[in-house]
Amino acid sequence: MSHYGDTGITCNPIQSQFGSLVTAIAESHRDPSHAIPLESSALPNRDTIIDIIHMVRELVFPGYVGQHKQQSGLTIEYGICKLLISIHEKLHEQIVCALHHHKKNKEGSEPDNHSEIEQKAEEIVSKFLSKIPELRGVLATDVQAAFDGDPSAESASEIIFSFPGIFALLVYRFAHELYLLSVPLIPRIMTEYAHNKTGIDIHAGATIGKYFFIDHGTGVVIGETTVIGNGVKIYQGVTLGALSTRGGQKLRGAKRHPTLLDNVTVYAGASILGGDTIIGKDVMIGSNVFLTKSVPDGTRVSMKNPELVFKGKSPQDFEQQFVADWVI
């Protein structure tokens, strides 16, 4: 049997072969230039934050998710109160961790007044929870936009249960409120969870109006300083991004992403880039368009179709033959 230094920890022969590796990893943990902090206990817990997402989702869409739908014998007030207590407790704890970590990471020191951080976290949680009725109203318009904009949708229930765009929007709208309250880390953890689940990447800092619909959704990217008006619809593969991020941290706080005014439609694969790019009201942007300049109200922007060359039968001959063979 052997020991690790003067720790008193005894290991068997199989464990002892890792002695030098244990020492090397421990030394790397203590290296001040290392990017990963040793005091990981100060960080928020990702699994708990995901639990919070689903609990708030249950408040927004009661009866569709979570346990509340199984409590038919209880009053709706009881179920709401029970959820609010759990959300308050867990979110407060995670915000305290995030604020502690942020202060230590930015200032290199522990907070002087723990009670001050506790009080700040309490204020943030109270403000966030007070926004839930308003968030429910906005998300109801998003569900309606999905139903109105997708002829394959059979009902609002189908949209809430299964549409990735609605889930990504719901998480974004929660995260955005925390972002506005200057909560570090947690908004990004939330939106990256939705990104992982849906393929839709919406930064918590983006500003998005009501009645917003993401059709299909996979590959959509909406950057931090994007501003989107009401009644906007975008399709899969759309990027609302920055012209360049080569400036790195020097660009923090600058308007890097485009502005889309009300009732804009952006079709699949389009890229709209730049903080000075403004897309006017009622504009339609066609598939695969690449835009780095503003577009006036009411304009249609499209790519010129490339010339297609068919060798063999013409498309018209094929269609006629198909109709003759298969259509009664």
C-alpha positions in Angstrom: 0.0 0.0 0.0 1.2 3.6 -0.6 0.2 7.1 0.4 -0.3 10.3 -1.6 2.1 12.8 0.0 1.1 13.8 3.5 -2.6 13.6 2.9 -3.0 10.3 4.7 -4.9 8.8 1.7 -4.0 5.2 1.2 -4.3 3.5 -2.1 -3.9 -0.1 -3.4 -1.2 -1.1 -5.9 -3.5 -0.6 -8.9 -4.2 3.0 -7.8 -0.6 3.7 -6.9 0.5 3.5 -10.6 -1.4 6.8 -11.1 0.6 8.6 -8.5 2.7 10.8 -10.8 -0.4 11.5 -13.0 -2.4 12.6 -9.9 0.4 14.9 -8.9 0.6 16.4 -12.4 -3.1 17.0 -12.6 -3.2 18.5 -9.1 -0.3 20.9 -10.1 -2.2 22.0 -13.2 -5.2 22.8 -11.0 -3.1 25.1 -8.9 -1.5 26.9 -11.9 -2.9 30.4 -11.8 -2.6 30.7 -15.6 -4.9 27.8 -16.1 -8.3 28.7 -17.5 -10.3 26.3 -15.4 -10.9 27.5 -11.8 -9.9 25.2 -8.9 -12.8 26.5 -6.8 -15.5 24.9 -9.0 -17.9 24.7 -6.0 -18.6 28.4 -6.6 -20.1 27.8 -10.0 -23.8 27.4 -10.7 -25.0 23.8 -11.3 -26.0 23.2 -14.9 -28.4 20.3 -14.0 -30.2 22.5 -11.4 -30.6 25.3 -14.0 -32.1 22.8 -16.5 -34.5 21.8 -13.7 -35.5 25.4 -13.3 -36.2 25.8 -17.0 -38.6 22.9 -16.9 -40.3 24.1 -13.8 -40.8 27.6 -15.3 -42.0 25.9 -18.5 -44.6 24.1 -16.4 -45.8 27.5 -15.0 -46.1 28.9 -18.6 -47.8 25.8 -20.1 -49.6 24.1 -17.2 -51.1 20.7 -18.2 -48.6 20.1 -20.9 -45.4 19.3 -19.0 -44.3 18.4 -15.5 -46.4 17.0 -12.6 -49.0 19.7 -12.4 -51.2 18.0 -15.0 -51.5 15.1 -12.6 -52.9 17.1 -9.8 -56.5 17.5 -11.1 -57.9 17.2 -7.6 -56.0 20.2 -6.4 -56.6 23.9 -7.1 -54.5 25.6 -9.7 -53.4 28.1 -7.1 -51.9 25.2 -5.0 -49.9 23.9 -7.9 -48.6 27.4 -8.9 -47.6 28.1 -5.3 -45.7 24.8 -5.0 -43.8 25.5 -8.2 -43.0 29.1 -7.3 -41.5 28.0 -4.0 -39.3 25.4 -5.7 -38.2 27.8 -8.4 -37.5 30.6 -5.9 -35.4 28.3 -3.8 -33.3 26.8 -6.6 -33.0 30.0 -8.7 -31.9 32.0 -5.6 -29.2 29.4 -4.8 -27.9 29.4 -8.4 -27.8 33.2 -8.7 -25.9 33.5 -5.5 -23.3 31.0 -6.9 -23.2 33.0 -10.2 -22.7 36.3 -8.5 -20.0 34.9 -6.2 -18.1 33.4 -9.1 -18.5 36.5 -11.2 -17.0 38.8 -8.5 -14.1 36.4 -7.8 -13.4 35.9 -11.5 -13.5 39.6 -12.4 -12.0 41.1 -9.2 -9.8 38.2 -8.0 -11.3 38.3 -4.5 -14.0 36.8 -2.5 -17.1 39.1 -1.9 -16.7 41.2 1.2 -20.4 41.0 2.2 -22.1 37.7 1.6 -25.5 39.1 2.8 -25.3 41.8 0.2 -25.1 39.1 -2.6 -27.9 37.2 -0.9 -30.0 40.3 -1.0 -29.2 41.1 -4.6 -30.1 37.5 -5.6 -33.4 37.8 -3.7 -34.2 41.0 -5.6 -33.4 39.4 -9.0 -35.5 36.3 -8.3 -38.5 38.4 -7.2 -38.2 40.6 -10.4 -37.9 37.5 -12.6 -40.9 35.7 -11.1 -43.0 38.8 -11.4 -42.4 38.8 -15.2 -44.0 35.3 -15.7 -47.5 36.5 -16.4 -46.2 38.8 -19.1 -43.9 36.1 -20.5 -47.0 33.8 -20.7 -48.8 36.4 -22.8 -45.8 36.9 -25.2 -45.3 33.1 -25.6 -49.0 32.7 -26.4 -48.5 35.1 -29.4 -45.5 33.0 -30.5 -47.6 29.8 -30.4 -50.3 31.6 -32.4 -47.7 32.7 -34.9 -46.5 29.1 -35.3 -50.1 27.9 -35.9 -50.9 30.7 -38.3 -47.7 30.3 -40.2 -47.5 26.5 -40.6 -50.3 24.7 -42.5 -49.0 21.4 -41.2 -49.8 22.4 -37.6 -53.0 20.8 -36.3 -53.4 22.6 -33.0 -51.7 24.7 -30.4 -51.2 21.6 -28.3 -49.1 20.0 -31.1 -47.0 23.2 -31.3 -46.4 23.4 -27.5 -45.6 19.7 -27.2 -43.3 19.2 -30.2 -42.1 22.4 -32.1 -38.4 23.0 -31.4 -38.8 26.7 -32.3 -41.3 27.2 -29.4 -39.0 25.4 -26.9 -36.0 27.5 -28.0 -38.0 30.7 -27.8 -39.4 29.8 -24.4 -35.9 29.2 -23.0 -34.6 32.4 -24.7 -37.4 34.5 -23.1 -36.6 33.2 -19.6 -32.9 33.7 -20.2 -33.4 37.2 -21.6 -35.1 38.4 -18.5 -32.2 37.2 -16.4 -29.8 38.8 -18.9 -31.6 42.1 -18.5 -31.1 41.7 -14.7 -27.3 41.4 -15.2 -27.2 37.8 -14.0 -23.9 36.2 -15.1 -23.4 32.7 -16.5 -27.0 31.4 -16.0 -28.6 33.0 -19.2 -25.9 31.5 -21.4 -26.3 28.1 -19.7 -30.0 28.2 -20.4 -29.8 29.2 -24.1 -27.0 26.8 -24.8 -29.1 24.0 -23.4 -31.9 24.9 -25.8 -29.3 25.2 -28.6 -28.1 21.6 -27.8 -31.7 20.3 -27.7 -33.0 22.1 -30.9 -30.1 23.2 -33.0 -31.4 26.8 -32.6 -28.9 29.3 -31.2 -30.5 32.4 -29.7 -28.3 34.6 -27.5 -30.0 35.7 -24.4 -29.1 39.3 -25.1 -31.1 39.5 -28.4 -34.2 41.6 -28.3 -37.2 39.8 -29.9 -40.7 41.1 -30.3 -44.1 39.3 -30.1 -45.6 36.9 -32.6 -42.3 35.5 -33.6 -42.1 32.2 -35.5 -39.0 30.0 -36.3 -40.1 27.4 -38.9 -38.2 24.1 -38.7 -35.4 25.9 -37.0 -32.3 23.8 -37.3 -29.2 25.9 -37.8 -30.8 29.3 -36.9 -28.3 31.7 -35.3 -29.5 35.0 -33.6 -26.6 37.0 -32.2 -26.5 39.0 -28.9 -27.2 42.5 -30.3 -29.9 41.5 -32.8 -33.1 43.4 -32.6 -36.3 41.8 -34.0 -39.7 43.5 -34.2 -43.1 42.0 -34.0 -44.6 39.5 -36.5 -41.2 38.3 -37.9 -40.9 34.8 -39.4 -37.6 33.1 -40.2 -36.8 29.6 -41.6 -34.1 27.0 -41.0 -30.4 27.9 -41.5 -30.9 31.7 -41.1 -28.0 33.6 -39.6 -28.5 37.0 -38.0 -24.8 37.6 -37.2 -21.8 39.9 -37.0 -19.7 40.9 -40.0 -16.5 40.0 -38.1 -15.5 39.2 -34.6 -11.8 39.6 -35.1 -11.8 42.5 -32.6 -12.7 40.0 -29.9 -13.4 41.5 -26.5 -12.9 45.0 -27.9 -16.3 44.6 -29.6 -18.1 43.9 -26.3 -21.1 46.1 -26.0 -21.0 47.3 -29.6 -24.0 46.8 -31.9 -22.7 43.9 -34.1 -25.9 42.2 -35.3 -28.7 43.3 -37.6 -32.1 44.9 -36.8 -35.3 43.4 -38.4 -38.4 45.6 -38.2 -42.0 44.4 -38.0 -43.4 41.7 -40.3 -40.1 40.6 -42.0 -39.9 37.1 -43.5 -36.5 35.5 -44.0 -36.3 32.3 -45.9 -34.0 29.3 -45.5 -30.2 29.7 -45.6 -30.2 33.5 -45.7 -27.4 35.4 -43.8 -28.0 39.0 -42.6 -24.9 40.5 -41.0 -23.7 43.7 -39.4 -24.8 46.0 -36.7 -25.6 48.8 -39.1 -27.8 46.5 -41.3 -31.5 47.4 -40.9 -34.2 45.4 -42.6 -37.3 47.5 -43.0 -41.0 46.6 -42.3 -42.7 44.0 -44.5 -39.5 43.0 -46.2 -39.1 39.5 -47.7 -35.6 38.0 -47.9 -35.3 35.0 -50.2 -33.4 31.8 -49.6 -29.6 31.9 -49.5 -29.4 35.7 -49.8 -26.3 37.2 -48.2 -26.9 40.7 -46.9 -24.6 43.2 -45.3 -26.6 46.4 -46.1 -30.0 47.8 -45.2 -33.2 47.1 -47.1 -36.0 49.7 -47.3 -39.6 48.9 -46.2 -41.7 46.7 -48.4 -38.8 45.3 -50.5 -38.3 41.8 -51.8 -34.7 40.6 -52.0 -33.9 37.3 -53.8 -31.0 35.6 -55.5 -31.2 35.3 -59.2 -31.9 31.7 -60.1 -28.9 29.9 -61.7 -29.5 28.3 -65.1 -30.4 24.6 -64.8 -29.4 22.2 -67.6 -31.4 19.0 -68.1 -29.9 16.2 -70.3 -32.3 13.6 -71.4 -36.1 13.9 -71.0 -37.4 17.4 -70.2 -39.1 18.0 -66.8 -42.4 18.6 -68.7 -42.2 15.1 -70.4 -41.5 13.5 -67.1 -44.5 15.2 -65.4 -46.8 14.2 -68.3 -45.6 10.6 -68.1 -46.0 10.5 -64.3 -49.6 11.8 -64.5 -50.4 9.2 -67.2 -49.0 6.3 -65.2 -50.0 7.2 -61.6 -52.8 9.7 -61.4 -56.3 8.4 -61.8 
